[in-house]
């Protein structure tokens, strides 16, 4: 339904509006895996799986790496 794509695009838009340059290229497979992992955390937890949810800091680090490595 596009919510993961919308969330990812919104994050990039927010970062760009906050002064961070938009990446020229995005590693698509890496971005898809990252977004799916985030989206699946609640489903895994509801099935009783022991998970280590990504923290805000870990998400921020991932975006920092994305912005740094794609410039």
Buried (B, 14 or more C-beta within 10 A) or exposed (E): EEEBEEEBEEBBEEBEEEEBEEBEEBEEEEBBEBBEEBEEBEEEEEEEEEBEEBEEEEEEEBBEEBBEEEE
